[in-house]
Amino acid sequence: MGWPFGNDRKLAETKYAGRQSATDAAAEQRRRGHRRSIGRTAAAGQAWEDRDRQQDRKGRWYRPAR
């Protein structure tokens, strides 16, 4: 059969026709994981923006040491 590493797409096309290769499955899983974190990232960015705007509304750009 030959060395199985590195040619999983070729095996998927021939021996496992109709099934997804391991490389494609891993890539899809990475993409799904990336999309899953977008909401948390957006919420964190919005929270930072809200804090930044609130600080700007206070009128002072310098906060003295306590």
Secondary structure, 3 states (H helix, E strand, C coil): CCCCCCCHHHHHHHCCCCCCCHHHHHHHHHHHHHHHCHHHHHHHHHHHHHHHHHHHHHCCCCCCCC
